[in-house]
């Protein structure tokens, strides 16, 4: 069983663009990375002077 393209989910992945089906879908994925759409949410952690090794 061949995997479907994670972007369009219509076509099977092509070896040249794996895991995508085409250059277009690979470029769509790259643009999502550049724009920050795939950012992982994180919490800001506050450190005091003692935690940084500054006394």
N, CA, C and O atoms as a Tripos MOL2 file, in Angstrom:
@<TRIPOS>MOLECULE
protein
  220   219    55     0     0
PROTEIN
NO_CHARGES

@<TRIPOS>ATOM
      1 N           0.8430   -1.1830    0.0000 N.3       1 UNK1
      2 CA          0.0000    0.0000    0.0000 C.3       1 UNK1
      3 C           0.8870    1.2460    0.0000 C.2       1 UNK1
      4 O           1.7720    1.3960    0.8420 O.2       1 UNK1
      5 N           0.6370    2.1140   -0.9400 N.am      2 UNK2
      6 CA          1.4030    3.3570   -1.0510 C.3       2 UNK2
      7 C           0.7560    4.4350   -0.1740 C.2       2 UNK2
      8 O          -0.4640    4.4900   -0.0210 O.2       2 UNK2
      9 N           1.6090    5.2820    0.3930 N.am      3 UNK3
     10 CA          1.1160    6.3720    1.2270 C.3       3 UNK3
     11 C           0.5930    7.5110    0.3530 C.2       3 UNK3
     12 O           1.1250    7.7790   -0.7250 O.2       3 UNK3
     13 N          -0.4360    8.1620    0.8270 N.am      4 UNK4
     14 CA         -0.9910    9.3210    0.1350 C.3       4 UNK4
     15 C          -0.1730   10.5610    0.4880 C.2       4 UNK4
     16 O           0.4660   10.6170    1.5380 O.2       4 UNK4
     17 N          -0.2000   11.5350   -0.3870 N.am      5 UNK5
     18 CA          0.4880   12.8020   -0.1790 C.3       5 UNK5
     19 C          -0.1100   13.5110    1.0440 C.2       5 UNK5
     20 O          -1.3330   13.6280    1.1330 O.2       5 UNK5
     21 N           0.7130   13.9860    1.9880 N.am      6 UNK6
     22 CA          0.1820   14.6330    3.1900 C.3       6 UNK6
     23 C          -0.4190   16.0170    2.9210 C.2       6 UNK6
     24 O          -1.1200   16.5550    3.7790 O.2       6 UNK6
     25 N          -0.1610   16.5960    1.7600 N.am      7 UNK7
     26 CA         -0.6980   17.9200    1.4490 C.3       7 UNK7
     27 C          -2.0510   17.8100    0.7410 C.2       7 UNK7
     28 O          -3.0440   18.3420    1.2390 O.2       7 UNK7
     29 N          -2.1110   17.1450   -0.3890 N.am      8 UNK8
     30 CA         -3.3680   17.0680   -1.1470 C.3       8 UNK8
     31 C          -4.1930   15.8330   -0.8000 C.2       8 UNK8
     32 O          -5.4040   15.8140   -1.0240 O.2       8 UNK8
     33 N          -3.5550   14.8120   -0.2610 N.am      9 UNK9
     34 CA         -4.2070   13.5550    0.1410 C.3       9 UNK9
     35 C          -4.9580   12.8610   -0.9980 C.2       9 UNK9
     36 O          -5.8090   12.0070   -0.7500 O.2       9 UNK9
     37 N          -4.6510   13.2220   -2.2280 N.am     10 UNK10
     38 CA         -5.3230   12.6050   -3.3780 C.3      10 UNK10
     39 C          -4.4270   11.6130   -4.0900 C.2      10 UNK10
     40 O          -4.8830   10.5540   -4.5210 O.2      10 UNK10
     41 N          -3.1730   11.9480   -4.2140 N.am     11 UNK11
     42 CA         -2.2530   11.1470   -5.0290 C.3      11 UNK11
     43 C          -1.2660   10.3820   -4.1590 C.2      11 UNK11
     44 O          -1.0020   10.7410   -3.0120 O.2      11 UNK11
     45 N          -0.7360    9.3280   -4.7360 N.am     12 UNK12
     46 CA          0.3020    8.5660   -4.0480 C.3      12 UNK12
     47 C           1.6240    9.3140   -4.1480 C.2      12 UNK12
     48 O           1.8510   10.0590   -5.1020 O.2      12 UNK12
     49 N           2.4840    9.1180   -3.1760 N.am     13 UNK13
     50 CA          3.7770    9.7870   -3.1380 C.3      13 UNK13
     51 C           4.6580    9.3380   -4.3030 C.2      13 UNK13
     52 O           4.7020    8.1560   -4.6420 O.2      13 UNK13
     53 N           5.3470   10.2840   -4.9010 N.am     14 UNK14
     54 CA          6.3070    9.9980   -5.9700 C.3      14 UNK14
     55 C           7.6950    9.8790   -5.3390 C.2      14 UNK14
     56 O           8.0230   10.6240   -4.4150 O.2      14 UNK14
     57 N           8.4950    8.9630   -5.8250 N.am     15 UNK15
     58 CA          9.8300    8.7310   -5.2700 C.3      15 UNK15
     59 C          10.6800   10.0050   -5.2880 C.2      15 UNK15
     60 O          11.4250   10.2650   -4.3420 O.2      15 UNK15
     61 N          10.5750   10.7880   -6.3420 N.am     16 UNK16
     62 CA         11.3910   11.9990   -6.4780 C.3      16 UNK16
     63 C          11.0380   13.0520   -5.4290 C.2      16 UNK16
     64 O          11.9130   13.8060   -5.0040 O.2      16 UNK16
     65 N           9.7750   13.1200   -5.0040 N.am     17 UNK17
     66 CA          9.3180   14.1510   -4.0780 C.3      17 UNK17
     67 C           8.8360   13.5830   -2.7490 C.2      17 UNK17
     68 O           8.1850   14.2860   -1.9750 O.2      17 UNK17
     69 N           9.1390   12.3540   -2.4830 N.am     18 UNK18
     70 CA          8.6440   11.6420   -1.3180 C.3      18 UNK18
     71 C           8.8090   12.4770   -0.0600 C.2      18 UNK18
     72 O           9.9010   13.0060    0.1460 O.2      18 UNK18
     73 N           7.8320   12.6320    0.7750 N.am     19 UNK19
     74 CA          6.5480   11.9480    0.8550 C.3      19 UNK19
     75 C           5.4370   12.6340    0.0700 C.2      19 UNK19
     76 O           4.2670   12.2940    0.2390 O.2      19 UNK19
     77 N           5.7790   13.5880   -0.7780 N.am     20 UNK20
     78 CA          4.7840   14.3410   -1.5380 C.3      20 UNK20
     79 C           4.5750   13.7280   -2.9170 C.2      20 UNK20
     80 O           5.3730   12.9090   -3.3740 O.2      20 UNK20
     81 N           3.4860   14.1390   -3.5760 N.am     21 UNK21
     82 CA          3.1740   13.5880   -4.8900 C.3      21 UNK21
     83 C           3.7530   14.4270   -6.0200 C.2      21 UNK21
     84 O           3.8690   13.9510   -7.1500 O.2      21 UNK21
     85 N           4.1160   15.6700   -5.7270 N.am     22 UNK22
     86 CA          4.5970   16.5540   -6.7830 C.3      22 UNK22
     87 C           5.4520   17.6770   -6.1990 C.2      22 UNK22
     88 O           5.5120   17.8730   -4.9850 O.2      22 UNK22
     89 N           6.0920   18.3870   -7.0760 N.am     23 UNK23
     90 CA          6.8900   19.5470   -6.6730 C.3      23 UNK23
     91 C           5.9870   20.6090   -6.0280 C.2      23 UNK23
     92 O           6.3830   21.2740   -5.0710 O.2      23 UNK23
     93 N           4.7720   20.7540   -6.5670 N.am     24 UNK24
     94 CA          3.8330   21.7300   -6.0350 C.3      24 UNK24
     95 C           3.5300   21.4550   -4.5600 C.2      24 UNK24
     96 O           3.5920   22.3660   -3.7360 O.2      24 UNK24
     97 N           3.2060   20.2140   -4.2270 N.am     25 UNK25
     98 CA          2.8940   19.8680   -2.8370 C.3      25 UNK25
     99 C           4.1210   20.0280   -1.9350 C.2      25 UNK25
    100 O           3.9930   20.4450   -0.7830 O.2      25 UNK25
    101 N           5.2980   19.7020   -2.4470 N.am     26 UNK26
    102 CA          6.5290   19.9020   -1.6770 C.3      26 UNK26
    103 C           6.7420   21.3880   -1.4000 C.2      26 UNK26
    104 O           7.1540   21.7580   -0.3000 O.2      26 UNK26
    105 N           6.4650   22.2450   -2.3890 N.am     27 UNK27
    106 CA          6.6120   23.6890   -2.2090 C.3      27 UNK27
    107 C           5.5790   24.2530   -1.2420 C.2      27 UNK27
    108 O           5.8810   25.1710   -0.4800 O.2      27 UNK27
    109 N           4.3590   23.7120   -1.2660 N.am     28 UNK28
    110 CA          3.3280   24.1380   -0.3190 C.3      28 UNK28
    111 C           3.7900   23.8360    1.1040 C.2      28 UNK28
    112 O           3.6450   24.6750    1.9930 O.2      28 UNK28
    113 N           4.3400   22.6600    1.3230 N.am     29 UNK29
    114 CA          4.8410   22.2770    2.6350 C.3      29 UNK29
    115 C           5.9830   23.1940    3.0760 C.2      29 UNK29
    116 O           6.0210   23.6280    4.2280 O.2      29 UNK29
    117 N           6.9020   23.4850    2.1720 N.am     30 UNK30
    118 CA          8.0270   24.3630    2.4910 C.3      30 UNK30
    119 C           7.5310   25.7570    2.8730 C.2      30 UNK30
    120 O           8.0410   26.3570    3.8190 O.2      30 UNK30
    121 N           6.5510   26.2670    2.1540 N.am     31 UNK31
    122 CA          5.9980   27.5820    2.4740 C.3      31 UNK31
    123 C           5.3510   27.5890    3.8500 C.2      31 UNK31
    124 O           5.4320   28.5860    4.5680 O.2      31 UNK31
    125 N           4.7150   26.4990    4.2220 N.am     32 UNK32
    126 CA          4.1120   26.4110    5.5570 C.3      32 UNK32
    127 C           5.1830   26.4790    6.6410 C.2      32 UNK32
    128 O           4.9640   27.0910    7.6860 O.2      32 UNK32
    129 N           6.3360   25.8600    6.4050 N.am     33 UNK33
    130 CA          7.4440   25.9440    7.3580 C.3      33 UNK33
    131 C           7.9640   27.3740    7.4400 C.2      33 UNK33
    132 O           8.1990   27.8880    8.5340 O.2      33 UNK33
    133 N           8.1450   28.0210    6.2810 N.am     34 UNK34
    134 CA          8.6640   29.3930    6.2560 C.3      34 UNK34
    135 C           7.7270   30.3790    6.9370 C.2      34 UNK34
    136 O           8.1820   31.3140    7.5950 O.2      34 UNK34
    137 N           6.4340   30.1790    6.7850 N.am     35 UNK35
    138 CA          5.4680   31.1240    7.3460 C.3      35 UNK35
    139 C           5.1990   30.8860    8.8310 C.2      35 UNK35
    140 O           4.5520   31.7090    9.4780 O.2      35 UNK35
    141 N           5.6840   29.7780    9.3740 N.am     36 UNK36
    142 CA          5.4730   29.4820   10.7950 C.3      36 UNK36
    143 C           4.1970   28.7060   11.0710 C.2      36 UNK36
    144 O           3.8020   28.5700   12.2290 O.2      36 UNK36
    145 N           3.5500   28.2000   10.0480 N.am     37 UNK37
    146 CA          2.3180   27.4390   10.2500 C.3      37 UNK37
    147 C           2.5540   26.1500   11.0220 C.2      37 UNK37
    148 O           1.6330   25.6420   11.6610 O.2      37 UNK37
    149 N           3.7470   25.6210   10.9770 N.am     38 UNK38
    150 CA          4.0550   24.3780   11.6670 C.3      38 UNK38
    151 C           4.7370   24.6100   13.0140 C.2      38 UNK38
    152 O           5.3390   23.6880   13.5640 O.2      38 UNK38
    153 N           4.6550   25.8030   13.5420 N.am     39 UNK39
    154 CA          5.3150   26.1150   14.8080 C.3      39 UNK39
    155 C           4.7320   25.2770   15.9480 C.2      39 UNK39
    156 O           3.5270   25.0330   16.0010 O.2      39 UNK39
    157 N           5.5850   24.8530   16.8320 N.am     40 UNK40
    158 CA          5.1730   24.0860   18.0000 C.3      40 UNK40
    159 C           4.9480   25.0700   19.1410 C.2      40 UNK40
    160 O           5.8620   25.8180   19.4890 O.2      40 UNK40
    161 N           3.7550   25.0870   19.7320 N.am     41 UNK41
    162 CA          3.4970   26.0260   20.8200 C.3      41 UNK41
    163 C           4.3880   25.7210   22.0190 C.2      41 UNK41
    164 O           4.6150   24.5610   22.3630 O.2      41 UNK41
    165 N           4.8760   26.7590   22.6350 N.am     42 UNK42
    166 CA          5.7480   26.5980   23.7950 C.3      42 UNK42
    167 C           5.3860   27.6390   24.8480 C.2      42 UNK42
    168 O           4.8350   28.6950   24.5340 O.2      42 UNK42
    169 N           5.6970   27.3320   26.0730 N.am     43 UNK43
    170 CA          5.4610   28.2660   27.1640 C.3      43 UNK43
    171 C           6.7720   28.9460   27.5170 C.2      43 UNK43
    172 O           7.8220   28.3060   27.5780 O.2      43 UNK43
    173 N           6.7020   30.2360   27.7440 N.am     44 UNK44
    174 CA          7.8810   30.9730   28.1840 C.3      44 UNK44
    175 C           8.1450   30.6410   29.6490 C.2      44 UNK44
    176 O           7.2220   30.6170   30.4620 O.2      44 UNK44
    177 N           9.3940   30.3900   29.9770 N.am     45 UNK45
    178 CA          9.7820   30.0590   31.3420 C.3      45 UNK45
    179 C          10.5880   31.2220   31.8990 C.2      45 UNK45
    180 O          11.5540   31.6770   31.2850 O.2      45 UNK45
    181 N          10.1790   31.6960   33.0680 N.am     46 UNK46
    182 CA         10.8950   32.7780   33.7250 C.3      46 UNK46
    183 C          11.9710   32.1870   34.6420 C.2      46 UNK46
    184 O          11.7010   31.2720   35.4200 O.2      46 UNK46
    185 N          13.1650   32.7100   34.5430 N.am     47 UNK47
    186 CA         14.2670   32.2950   35.3930 C.3      47 UNK47
    187 C          14.6770   33.4630   36.2700 C.2      47 UNK47
    188 O          14.6520   34.6150   35.8360 O.2      47 UNK47
    189 N          15.0510   33.1650   37.4960 N.am     48 UNK48
    190 CA         15.5850   34.2360   38.3310 C.3      48 UNK48
    191 C          17.1090   34.1730   38.2780 C.2      48 UNK48
    192 O          17.6680   33.2770   37.6460 O.2      48 UNK48
    193 N          17.7630   35.0870   38.9140 N.am     49 UNK49
    194 CA         19.2200   35.1920   38.8680 C.3      49 UNK49
    195 C          19.9070   33.9080   39.3510 C.2      49 UNK49
    196 O          20.9340   33.5090   38.8010 O.2      49 UNK49
    197 N          19.3430   33.2660   40.3710 N.am     50 UNK50
    198 CA         19.9530   32.0580   40.9390 C.3      50 UNK50
    199 C          19.9350   30.9130   39.9200 C.2      50 UNK50
    200 O          20.8810   30.1280   39.8620 O.2      50 UNK50
    201 N          18.8850   30.8130   39.1300 N.am     51 UNK51
    202 CA         18.7770   29.7360   38.1250 C.3      51 UNK51
    203 C          19.8070   29.9010   37.0080 C.2      51 UNK51
    204 O          20.2110   28.9130   36.3940 O.2      51 UNK51
    205 N          20.2290   31.1130   36.7410 N.am     52 UNK52
    206 CA         21.1840   31.3760   35.6730 C.3      52 UNK52
    207 C          22.6290   31.2300   36.1240 C.2      52 UNK52
    208 O          23.5540   31.3430   35.3190 O.2      52 UNK52
    209 N          22.8180   30.9800   37.4120 N.am     53 UNK53
    210 CA         24.1760   30.8520   37.9250 C.3      53 UNK53
    211 C          24.8000   32.1980   38.2680 C.2      53 UNK53
    212 O          26.0020   32.2820   38.5180 O.2      53 UNK53
    213 N          23.9900   33.2470   38.2790 N.am     54 UNK54
    214 CA         24.4660   34.5840   38.6360 C.3      54 UNK54
    215 C          24.1060   34.8280   40.0830 C.2      54 UNK54
    216 O          22.9410   34.7250   40.4670 O.2      54 UNK54
    217 N          25.0890   35.1480   40.8760 N.am     55 UNK55
    218 CA         24.8180   35.3930   42.2940 C.3      55 UNK55
    219 C          25.2210   36.7660   42.6930 C.2      55 UNK55
    220 O          25.0630   37.1430   43.8550 O.2      55 UNK55
@<TRIPOS>BOND
     1     1     2 1
     2     2     3 1
     3     3     4 2
     4     3     5 am
     5     5     6 1
     6     6     7 1
     7     7     8 2
     8     7     9 am
     9     9    10 1
    10    10    11 1
    11    11    12 2
    12    11    13 am
    13    13    14 1
    14    14    15 1
    15    15    16 2
    16    15    17 am
    17    17    18 1
    18    18    19 1
    19    19    20 2
    20    19    21 am
    21    21    22 1
    22    22    23 1
    23    23    24 2
    24    23    25 am
    25    25    26 1
    26    26    27 1
    27    27    28 2
    28    27    29 am
    29    29    30 1
    30    30    31 1
    31    31    32 2
    32    31    33 am
    33    33    34 1
    34    34    35 1
    35    35    36 2
    36    35    37 am
    37    37    38 1
    38    38    39 1
    39    39    40 2
    40    39    41 am
    41    41    42 1
    42    42    43 1
    43    43    44 2
    44    43    45 am
    45    45    46 1
    46    46    47 1
    47    47    48 2
    48    47    49 am
    49    49    50 1
    50    50    51 1
    51    51    52 2
    52    51    53 am
    53    53    54 1
    54    54    55 1
    55    55    56 2
    56    55    57 am
    57    57    58 1
    58    58    59 1
    59    59    60 2
    60    59    61 am
    61    61    62 1
    62    62    63 1
    63    63    64 2
    64    63    65 am
    65    65    66 1
    66    66    67 1
    67    67    68 2
    68    67    69 am
    69    69    70 1
    70    70    71 1
    71    71    72 2
    72    71    73 am
    73    73    74 1
    74    74    75 1
    75    75    76 2
    76    75    77 am
    77    77    78 1
    78    78    79 1
    79    79    80 2
    80    79    81 am
    81    81    82 1
    82    82    83 1
    83    83    84 2
    84    83    85 am
    85    85    86 1
    86    86    87 1
    87    87    88 2
    88    87    89 am
    89    89    90 1
    90    90    91 1
    91    91    92 2
    92    91    93 am
    93    93    94 1
    94    94    95 1
    95    95    96 2
    96    95    97 am
    97    97    98 1
    98    98    99 1
    99    99   100 2
   100    99   101 am
   101   101   102 1
   102   102   103 1
   103   103   104 2
   104   103   105 am
   105   105   106 1
   106   106   107 1
   107   107   108 2
   108   107   109 am
   109   109   110 1
   110   110   111 1
   111   111   112 2
   112   111   113 am
   113   113   114 1
   114   114   115 1
   115   115   116 2
   116   115   117 am
   117   117   118 1
   118   118   119 1
   119   119   120 2
   120   119   121 am
   121   121   122 1
   122   122   123 1
   123   123   124 2
   124   123   125 am
   125   125   126 1
   126   126   127 1
   127   127   128 2
   128   127   129 am
   129   129   130 1
   130   130   131 1
   131   131   132 2
   132   131   133 am
   133   133   134 1
   134   134   135 1
   135   135   136 2
   136   135   137 am
   137   137   138 1
   138   138   139 1
   139   139   140 2
   140   139   141 am
   141   141   142 1
   142   142   143 1
   143   143   144 2
   144   143   145 am
   145   145   146 1
   146   146   147 1
   147   147   148 2
   148   147   149 am
   149   149   150 1
   150   150   151 1
   151   151   152 2
   152   151   153 am
   153   153   154 1
   154   154   155 1
   155   155   156 2
   156   155   157 am
   157   157   158 1
   158   158   159 1
   159   159   160 2
   160   159   161 am
   161   161   162 1
   162   162   163 1
   163   163   164 2
   164   163   165 am
   165   165   166 1
   166   166   167 1
   167   167   168 2
   168   167   169 am
   169   169   170 1
   170   170   171 1
   171   171   172 2
   172   171   173 am
   173   173   174 1
   174   174   175 1
   175   175   176 2
   176   175   177 am
   177   177   178 1
   178   178   179 1
   179   179   180 2
   180   179   181 am
   181   181   182 1
   182   182   183 1
   183   183   184 2
   184   183   185 am
   185   185   186 1
   186   186   187 1
   187   187   188 2
   188   187   189 am
   189   189   190 1
   190   190   191 1
   191   191   192 2
   192   191   193 am
   193   193   194 1
   194   194   195 1
   195   195   196 2
   196   195   197 am
   197   197   198 1
   198   198   199 1
   199   199   200 2
   200   199   201 am
   201   201   202 1
   202   202   203 1
   203   203   204 2
   204   203   205 am
   205   205   206 1
   206   206   207 1
   207   207   208 2
   208   207   209 am
   209   209   210 1
   210   210   211 1
   211   211   212 2
   212   211   213 am
   213   213   214 1
   214   214   215 1
   215   215   216 2
   216   215   217 am
   217   217   218 1
   218   218   219 1
   219   219   220 2
@<TRIPOS>SUBSTRUCTURE
     1 UNK1         2 RESIDUE 1 A UNK
     2 UNK2         6 RESIDUE 1 A UNK
     3 UNK3        10 RESIDUE 1 A UNK
     4 UNK4        14 RESIDUE 1 A UNK
     5 UNK5        18 RESIDUE 1 A UNK
     6 UNK6        22 RESIDUE 1 A UNK
     7 UNK7        26 RESIDUE 1 A UNK
     8 UNK8        30 RESIDUE 1 A UNK
     9 UNK9        34 RESIDUE 1 A UNK
    10 UNK10       38 RESIDUE 1 A UNK
    11 UNK11       42 RESIDUE 1 A UNK
    12 UNK12       46 RESIDUE 1 A UNK
    13 UNK13       50 RESIDUE 1 A UNK
    14 UNK14       54 RESIDUE 1 A UNK
    15 UNK15       58 RESIDUE 1 A UNK
    16 UNK16       62 RESIDUE 1 A UNK
    17 UNK17       66 RESIDUE 1 A UNK
    18 UNK18       70 RESIDUE 1 A UNK
    19 UNK19       74 RESIDUE 1 A UNK
    20 UNK20       78 RESIDUE 1 A UNK
    21 UNK21       82 RESIDUE 1 A UNK
    22 UNK22       86 RESIDUE 1 A UNK
    23 UNK23       90 RESIDUE 1 A UNK
    24 UNK24       94 RESIDUE 1 A UNK
    25 UNK25       98 RESIDUE 1 A UNK
    26 UNK26      102 RESIDUE 1 A UNK
    27 UNK27      106 RESIDUE 1 A UNK
    28 UNK28      110 RESIDUE 1 A UNK
    29 UNK29      114 RESIDUE 1 A UNK
    30 UNK30      118 RESIDUE 1 A UNK
    31 UNK31      122 RESIDUE 1 A UNK
    32 UNK32      126 RESIDUE 1 A UNK
    33 UNK33      130 RESIDUE 1 A UNK
    34 UNK34      134 RESIDUE 1 A UNK
    35 UNK35      138 RESIDUE 1 A UNK
    36 UNK36      142 RESIDUE 1 A UNK
    37 UNK37      146 RESIDUE 1 A UNK
    38 UNK38      150 RESIDUE 1 A UNK
    39 UNK39      154 RESIDUE 1 A UNK
    40 UNK40      158 RESIDUE 1 A UNK
    41 UNK41      162 RESIDUE 1 A UNK
    42 UNK42      166 RESIDUE 1 A UNK
    43 UNK43      170 RESIDUE 1 A UNK
    44 UNK44      174 RESIDUE 1 A UNK
    45 UNK45      178 RESIDUE 1 A UNK
    46 UNK46      182 RESIDUE 1 A UNK
    47 UNK47      186 RESIDUE 1 A UNK
    48 UNK48      190 RESIDUE 1 A UNK
    49 UNK49      194 RESIDUE 1 A UNK
    50 UNK50      198 RESIDUE 1 A UNK
    51 UNK51      202 RESIDUE 1 A UNK
    52 UNK52      206 RESIDUE 1 A UNK
    53 UNK53      210 RESIDUE 1 A UNK
    54 UNK54      214 RESIDUE 1 A UNK
    55 UNK55      218 RESIDUE 1 A UNK
